[in-house]
């Protein structure tokens, strides 16, 4: 990347205070930035660090008192962190653009598969019969695409991802390393003490602009479909079971497990290490705090936490009270002794 402060200001709808022609070639945090880097001041409490940084340019909020910054070029914007993310997007786009659109000689591509234009397919990738790879998509080394699976346009599939048969990915989907899409759901029938496997013959559908973090698994449906709506972002090490349906623009944070056939609405936020039981209905705009256990349906707009689950403010009070239980127990014993109440 090589861009002037004034050119960047146009991209982020900002205003330059300082040298319009300052050259930006990289991005870094305030403490780590050096000559040519851009950084950002997202919180006023880090103003001193911003004044001391070696960054050539700093994003600051529109209402920042810039008189405190001497000999520094600033770009005033509505949201400094969001503007900084736009710079990172430029750098990342250049990184991906530097990858030559070619198919490596070691890749195994079925004659019955279809591959679009301007596609990169890395070493040892495997594409089975009936699979389709959309224009502009990048498949990194050791990716597996199963029979009759469809990968949309401009997707990024990082190394060691497994996409089994009958999976459909929309456009601009990003799968981080070692994601598994379409593995068998956990379905067994116990007869006379013996667990018998229930074949998982359904499929998976993933919408446009979904991103899924490393080592996350999305199981295929037993029958019908496991579905993830467009714009949803899923962190690392998440387990999504068979026949789960997640709506649009949701956030699911690491170490969460969602059991089979649960349906989650749109714009839902699920914190880290949440367990959600099966066959539930979670409404739209719900927030579930970290380390919660969800055992029942949740209505639109609920904000909950804890295990057992409660309204979030109530859950915080319960957990705060639990820390006082040893002291409360001692007090109760003293009261019982005074009243001569036997255990």
C-alpha positions as CSV (number, residue, x, y, z in Angstrom):
1,X,0.0,0.0,0.0
2,X,1.2,3.5,-0.8
3,X,-1.4,6.3,-0.4
4,X,-1.4,10.0,0.6
5,X,-3.2,11.3,3.6
6,X,-5.6,13.3,1.3
7,X,-6.3,10.2,-0.8
8,X,-7.1,8.2,2.2
9,X,-9.3,10.9,3.7
10,X,-11.5,10.8,0.6
11,X,-11.9,7.0,1.1
12,X,-13.0,7.3,4.7
13,X,-14.9,10.6,4.4
14,X,-12.4,12.4,6.6
15,X,-10.6,15.7,6.9
16,X,-6.9,16.1,6.9
17,X,-5.3,18.3,9.6
18,X,-1.6,18.6,8.7
19,X,0.3,17.4,5.6
20,X,-2.1,16.4,2.9
21,X,0.8,14.7,1.0
22,X,2.0,12.5,3.9
23,X,2.7,9.1,2.5
24,X,1.1,6.1,4.2
25,X,2.6,2.6,3.5
26,X,1.4,0.6,6.5
27,X,-0.8,0.4,9.6
28,X,-0.1,-0.4,13.2
29,X,-1.1,0.3,16.8
30,X,0.0,3.5,18.5
31,X,2.8,2.0,20.5
32,X,4.2,-0.1,17.6
33,X,3.7,2.3,14.7
34,X,6.7,3.8,12.9
35,X,7.4,6.1,9.9
36,X,4.9,5.6,7.1
37,X,2.3,3.9,9.4
38,X,-1.2,5.1,10.1
39,X,-2.7,4.4,13.5
40,X,-5.9,5.5,15.3
41,X,-7.0,7.1,18.6
42,X,-10.2,5.3,19.5
43,X,-10.4,6.2,23.2
44,X,-9.5,9.6,24.7
45,X,-7.7,7.9,27.6
46,X,-4.9,6.9,25.1
47,X,-4.4,10.5,24.0
48,X,-0.9,10.5,25.6
49,X,0.1,7.4,23.6
50,X,-1.2,9.1,20.5
51,X,0.9,12.2,21.1
52,X,4.0,10.0,21.6
53,X,3.5,7.6,18.7
54,X,5.9,7.5,15.8
55,X,3.0,7.0,13.3
56,X,3.0,9.3,10.4
57,X,-0.8,9.8,10.4
58,X,-3.4,9.2,13.1
59,X,-7.2,8.8,12.7
60,X,-9.0,10.9,15.4
61,X,-12.6,11.6,16.1
62,X,-14.2,14.8,14.7
63,X,-14.5,16.4,18.1
64,X,-10.9,15.8,19.2
65,X,-8.9,18.8,20.4
66,X,-6.1,18.7,17.8
67,X,-4.2,21.5,19.4
68,X,-2.5,18.9,21.7
69,X,-0.9,17.2,18.6
70,X,2.1,19.0,17.3
71,X,4.0,18.1,14.2
72,X,1.5,15.3,13.4
73,X,-0.8,14.7,10.5
74,X,-4.3,13.8,11.6
75,X,-7.4,12.6,9.7
76,X,-10.6,13.6,11.5
77,X,-13.3,11.0,11.0
78,X,-16.6,10.0,12.6
79,X,-15.3,6.7,13.9
80,X,-11.5,6.3,14.0
81,X,-11.6,2.5,14.6
82,X,-13.9,1.9,11.6
83,X,-11.7,4.2,9.5
84,X,-8.6,2.2,10.6
85,X,-10.4,-1.0,9.6
86,X,-10.8,0.4,6.1
87,X,-7.1,0.7,5.8
88,X,-6.6,-2.9,7.0
89,X,-9.1,-3.9,4.3
90,X,-7.0,-2.2,1.6
91,X,-3.9,-4.0,2.8
92,X,-5.7,-7.3,2.9
93,X,-7.2,-6.8,-0.5
94,X,-3.7,-6.1,-1.9
95,X,-2.4,-9.3,-0.2
96,X,-5.1,-11.4,-1.9
97,X,-4.6,-9.7,-5.2
98,X,-1.0,-10.6,-5.1
99,X,-2.0,-14.3,-5.3
100,X,-1.8,-15.4,-8.9
101,X,-5.0,-16.8,-10.3
102,X,-3.9,-20.2,-11.4
103,X,-4.5,-23.9,-10.7
104,X,-1.6,-25.8,-9.2
105,X,-0.4,-28.9,-11.0
106,X,-0.9,-31.0,-7.9
107,X,-4.6,-30.1,-7.5
108,X,-7.0,-32.9,-8.3
109,X,-10.1,-31.6,-10.2
110,X,-12.7,-34.0,-11.5
111,X,-13.6,-33.7,-15.2
112,X,-17.2,-33.5,-14.0
113,X,-16.5,-30.4,-11.8
114,X,-16.9,-26.8,-13.1
115,X,-14.4,-24.0,-12.2
116,X,-15.2,-20.3,-12.9
117,X,-12.9,-17.6,-14.1
118,X,-10.0,-16.0,-12.3
119,X,-9.8,-18.8,-9.7
120,X,-6.8,-19.8,-7.6
121,X,-6.5,-23.4,-6.5
122,X,-3.5,-24.3,-4.4
123,X,-1.4,-27.4,-3.9
124,X,-3.1,-30.7,-3.3
125,X,-6.7,-29.3,-3.3
126,X,-9.3,-31.9,-4.3
127,X,-12.6,-31.0,-6.2
128,X,-15.0,-33.9,-6.7
129,X,-17.6,-34.7,-9.3
130,X,-20.4,-32.2,-9.8
131,X,-18.7,-29.5,-7.7
132,X,-18.8,-25.9,-8.8
133,X,-16.3,-23.1,-7.9
134,X,-17.4,-19.6,-8.7
135,X,-15.5,-16.8,-10.4
136,X,-12.7,-15.1,-8.4
137,X,-12.7,-17.7,-5.6
138,X,-9.5,-18.7,-3.9
139,X,-9.0,-22.3,-2.6
140,X,-5.8,-22.6,-0.6
141,X,-3.7,-25.8,-0.4
142,X,-5.2,-29.0,0.9
143,X,-8.8,-27.8,0.6
144,X,-11.4,-30.6,-0.1
145,X,-14.6,-29.9,-2.0
146,X,-17.1,-32.8,-2.0
147,X,-19.5,-34.1,-4.7
148,X,-22.1,-31.7,-5.9
149,X,-21.0,-28.9,-3.6
150,X,-21.2,-25.3,-4.8
151,X,-18.8,-22.5,-3.8
152,X,-19.9,-19.0,-4.8
153,X,-18.0,-16.1,-6.3
154,X,-15.1,-14.4,-4.6
155,X,-14.9,-16.8,-1.7
156,X,-11.7,-17.4,0.3
157,X,-11.3,-20.9,1.5
158,X,-8.1,-21.2,3.6
159,X,-5.9,-24.4,4.0
160,X,-7.2,-27.7,5.2
161,X,-10.9,-26.8,5.0
162,X,-13.2,-29.7,4.3
163,X,-16.5,-29.0,2.5
164,X,-18.3,-32.3,2.1
165,X,-20.9,-33.3,-0.4
166,X,-24.1,-31.3,-1.1
167,X,-23.0,-28.1,0.6
168,X,-23.8,-24.7,-0.9
169,X,-21.8,-21.6,-0.1
170,X,-22.9,-18.1,-1.2
171,X,-20.7,-15.3,-2.5
172,X,-17.8,-13.8,-0.6
173,X,-17.8,-16.5,2.1
174,X,-14.6,-16.8,4.1
175,X,-13.7,-20.1,5.8
176,X,-10.6,-19.9,8.0
177,X,-8.2,-22.9,8.3
178,X,-9.5,-26.3,9.2
179,X,-13.2,-25.5,9.1
180,X,-15.3,-28.5,8.4
181,X,-18.7,-28.0,6.7
182,X,-21.0,-30.9,6.2
183,X,-19.6,-33.5,8.6
184,X,-22.2,-36.0,9.9
185,X,-24.5,-34.7,12.6
186,X,-24.3,-36.5,16.0
187,X,-27.3,-38.8,15.5
188,X,-27.6,-42.2,17.3
189,X,-30.5,-44.4,18.3
190,X,-29.9,-46.5,21.5
191,X,-31.4,-50.0,21.2
192,X,-30.8,-52.6,24.0
193,X,-27.8,-50.6,25.2
194,X,-26.2,-50.4,21.8
195,X,-25.8,-47.0,20.0
196,X,-26.8,-47.3,16.3
197,X,-25.8,-44.6,13.9
198,X,-28.6,-42.6,12.2
199,X,-27.4,-41.8,8.7
200,X,-27.0,-38.0,8.1
201,X,-28.2,-37.5,4.5
202,X,-29.2,-33.8,4.5
203,X,-27.2,-30.8,3.3
204,X,-25.8,-27.4,4.4
205,X,-26.5,-24.0,3.0
206,X,-24.4,-20.9,3.9
207,X,-25.4,-17.5,2.8
208,X,-23.5,-14.6,1.3
209,X,-20.8,-12.7,3.3
210,X,-20.6,-15.3,6.0
211,X,-17.2,-15.8,7.8
212,X,-16.5,-18.9,9.8
213,X,-13.4,-19.1,12.2
214,X,-10.7,-21.8,12.4
215,X,-11.7,-25.3,13.5
216,X,-15.4,-24.6,13.6
217,X,-17.7,-27.3,12.5
218,X,-21.1,-27.1,10.8
219,X,-22.8,-30.5,10.6
220,X,-25.0,-31.6,7.8
221,X,-28.7,-32.1,8.5
222,X,-30.0,-35.6,9.2
223,X,-32.5,-34.7,6.6
224,X,-33.4,-31.4,5.0
225,X,-30.8,-28.6,5.8
226,X,-28.5,-26.9,8.2
227,X,-28.5,-23.2,7.4
228,X,-26.5,-20.1,8.2
229,X,-28.0,-16.8,7.0
230,X,-26.1,-14.1,5.1
231,X,-23.8,-11.7,6.9
232,X,-23.4,-14.0,10.0
233,X,-19.9,-14.2,11.6
234,X,-18.9,-17.3,13.5
235,X,-15.7,-17.4,15.6
236,X,-13.2,-20.2,16.1
237,X,-14.0,-23.6,17.7
238,X,-17.8,-23.3,17.5
239,X,-19.9,-26.5,17.1
240,X,-23.1,-26.1,15.1
241,X,-25.2,-29.3,15.0
242,X,-27.4,-30.9,12.5
243,X,-30.5,-29.1,11.3
244,X,-29.6,-25.9,13.2
245,X,-30.8,-22.7,11.5
246,X,-29.0,-19.4,12.2
247,X,-30.5,-16.2,10.8
248,X,-28.8,-13.2,9.2
249,X,-26.2,-10.9,10.6
250,X,-25.6,-12.9,13.8
251,X,-22.4,-13.1,15.9
252,X,-21.4,-16.4,17.5
253,X,-18.3,-16.2,19.6
254,X,-15.7,-19.0,20.3
255,X,-16.4,-22.3,22.1
256,X,-20.1,-22.1,21.7
257,X,-22.1,-25.2,21.0
258,X,-25.6,-25.2,19.4
259,X,-27.4,-28.5,19.6
260,X,-29.5,-30.0,16.9
261,X,-32.6,-28.4,15.3
262,X,-32.4,-25.1,17.2
263,X,-33.6,-22.1,15.2
264,X,-31.9,-18.7,15.9
265,X,-33.3,-15.5,14.5
266,X,-31.6,-12.5,12.9
267,X,-29.1,-10.1,14.6
268,X,-28.5,-12.4,17.5
269,X,-25.3,-12.2,19.5
270,X,-24.0,-15.3,21.3
271,X,-21.1,-14.8,23.7
272,X,-18.2,-17.2,24.2
273,X,-18.6,-20.6,25.8
274,X,-22.4,-20.6,25.5
275,X,-24.3,-23.9,25.4
276,X,-27.7,-23.9,23.6
277,X,-29.9,-27.0,23.9
278,X,-31.6,-28.6,20.9
279,X,-35.0,-27.9,19.4
280,X,-35.2,-24.4,20.8
281,X,-36.4,-21.1,19.2
282,X,-34.3,-18.0,19.8
283,X,-35.9,-14.8,18.6
284,X,-34.5,-11.8,16.7
285,X,-32.1,-9.3,18.3
286,X,-31.4,-11.6,21.3
287,X,-28.1,-11.2,23.3
288,X,-26.7,-14.2,25.3
289,X,-23.8,-13.4,27.5
290,X,-20.7,-15.6,27.8
291,X,-20.7,-18.9,29.6
292,X,-24.5,-19.1,29.6
293,X,-26.6,-22.2,29.4
294,X,-29.7,-21.9,27.3
295,X,-32.4,-24.5,28.0
296,X,-35.5,-22.8,26.8
297,X,-36.9,-20.6,24.1
298,X,-36.0,-16.9,24.0
299,X,-38.2,-14.1,22.7
300,X,-37.3,-11.2,20.5
301,X,-35.0,-8.7,22.1
302,X,-34.2,-10.6,25.3
303,X,-30.8,-10.0,27.0
304,X,-29.9,-12.9,29.1
305,X,-27.0,-14.6,30.9
306,X,-25.9,-17.2,33.5
307,X,-26.6,-20.8,34.2
308,X,-29.4,-21.2,35.1
309,X,-30.3,-18.5,32.6
310,X,-31.8,-15.2,33.8
311,X,-32.3,-11.7,32.6
312,X,-28.7,-10.4,32.3
313,X,-28.9,-7.8,35.1
314,X,-30.6,-10.3,37.4
315,X,-27.9,-12.9,36.5
316,X,-25.2,-10.5,37.4
317,X,-26.8,-9.9,40.8
318,X,-27.1,-13.6,41.4
319,X,-23.4,-14.2,40.6
320,X,-22.4,-11.3,42.8
321,X,-24.5,-12.7,45.7
322,X,-22.9,-16.2,45.3
323,X,-19.5,-14.7,46.2
324,X,-21.0,-13.8,49.6
325,X,-22.4,-17.2,50.3
326,X,-19.6,-18.4,52.7
327,X,-20.0,-15.2,54.8
328,X,-23.8,-15.5,54.7
329,X,-23.6,-19.2,55.8
330,X,-21.5,-18.2,58.8
331,X,-24.0,-15.6,59.8
332,X,-26.9,-18.1,59.5
333,X,-25.1,-20.5,61.7
334,X,-24.6,-17.8,64.4
335,X,-28.3,-16.9,64.2
336,X,-29.3,-20.6,64.6
337,X,-26.9,-21.0,67.6
338,X,-28.5,-18.0,69.3
339,X,-32.0,-19.4,68.6
340,X,-30.8,-22.8,69.7
341,X,-31.9,-24.3,66.4
342,X,-30.3,-27.7,65.8
343,X,-29.0,-28.8,62.4
